Amino acid sequence: MDLSGDDRERLDRMNTEQNPNSAHKWEKFDSKYTVVGWEQIEVPAGKFRALKIEAEGHWQAEIAPGQTVTQSGQSGDNATTLVTQVQKSTEKVTSGRTYRAFWYVPEVKRWVKSVEENYSSGGTRSERDTLELESFNAAKGQD
């Protein structure tokens, strides 16, 4: 398989999830996966020849409406003051971009490393997760 230039294999994937968490009414991801090619990679489980796959895309989420209540109190000689502040948030759509990379090893039958990054609409990275295979026994498969 020639993985240079425009001969790279590509896959587009879009998915939407309703109520994925308490903060979002829905989340939508639109990603384009590209087979980059073979690389030597070293993780705690060892050194492998892995097929690198990258995905770049965009995400959108609708922030669920809600409210925050804050209370504070102060006591004096003859009086007590209690202040309650209620802040309501309205629904709004927010968005950003995503980057994913996976190193897949056929002999292990899974990825041995993954990197996942999420960016805000302003371009600031808000999350980065890196996972690596810790151990592998070739005779048994995966530990």
ChimeraX attribute file (.defattr): number of C-alpha atoms within 10 A of each C-alpha:
attribute: neighborCount
match mode: 1-to-1
recipient: residues
	/A:1	7
	/A:2	9
	/A:3	13
	/A:4	11
	/A:5	7
	/A:6	8
	/A:7	10
	/A:8	13
	/A:9	15
	/A:10	14
	/A:11	10
	/A:12	12
	/A:13	11
	/A:14	12
	/A:15	10
	/A:16	14
	/A:17	13
	/A:18	12
	/A:19	13
	/A:20	12
	/A:21	11
	/A:22	11
	/A:23	13
	/A:24	20
	/A:25	18
	/A:26	18
	/A:27	20
	/A:28	16
	/A:29	18
	/A:30	17
	/A:31	21
	/A:32	16
	/A:33	18
	/A:34	18
	/A:35	19
	/A:36	19
	/A:37	17
	/A:38	15
	/A:39	13
	/A:40	11
	/A:41	16
	/A:42	15
	/A:43	14
	/A:44	12
	/A:45	15
	/A:46	12
	/A:47	11
	/A:48	18
	/A:49	15
	/A:50	23
	/A:51	18
	/A:52	21
	/A:53	20
	/A:54	20
	/A:55	21
	/A:56	16
	/A:57	18
	/A:58	19
	/A:59	21
	/A:60	18
	/A:61	21
	/A:62	18
	/A:63	18
	/A:64	18
	/A:65	14
	/A:66	12
	/A:67	10
	/A:68	9
	/A:69	9
	/A:70	9
	/A:71	9
	/A:72	9
	/A:73	9
	/A:74	9
	/A:75	9
	/A:76	7
	/A:77	5
	/A:78	5
	/A:79	8
	/A:80	9
	/A:81	9
	/A:82	10
	/A:83	9
	/A:84	10
	/A:85	10
	/A:86	10
	/A:87	11
	/A:88	10
	/A:89	12
	/A:90	10
	/A:91	12
	/A:92	12
	/A:93	13
	/A:94	14
	/A:95	16
	/A:96	19
	/A:97	21
	/A:98	19
	/A:99	18
	/A:100	20
	/A:101	21
	/A:102	21
	/A:103	25
	/A:104	21
	/A:105	18
	/A:106	12
	/A:107	11
	/A:108	15
	/A:109	10
	/A:110	14
	/A:111	19
	/A:112	25
	/A:113	21
	/A:114	18
	/A:115	15
	/A:116	16
	/A:117	16
	/A:118	20
	/A:119	18
	/A:120	16
	/A:121	14
	/A:122	9
	/A:123	10
	/A:124	11
	/A:125	14
	/A:126	10
	/A:127	11
	/A:128	12
	/A:129	10
	/A:130	12
	/A:131	13
	/A:132	15
	/A:133	17
	/A:134	13
	/A:135	13
	/A:136	15
	/A:137	10
	/A:138	10
	/A:139	6
	/A:140	7
	/A:141	10
	/A:142	14
	/A:143	10
